[in-house]
Amino acid sequence: MERSFEYRLEGSGDALSLAINMDSVTAKALSRLDRYINWAEILRLTENDPEAAYAAERLHTVLQHLSR
């Protein structure tokens, strides 16, 4: 079985668009990855970088939605 994962990043500066296409096997594997990430530690490490902390929170949300 071939695994597919493609992404497209368009734009520049503050106006970026990210599109990700993947098969269901890859999506399920990516959602399981969420279990292995210590989000509390990431937020602690980014406490002086609010943009990075916000990005980490959004990534966590996306990974949780993949598991549904």
Summary of the structure (lengths in Angstrom):
residues: 68
radius of gyration: 14.0
end to end distance: 22.6
largest distance: 43.6
contacts: 137
relative contact order: 0.15
helix: 54%
strand: 24%
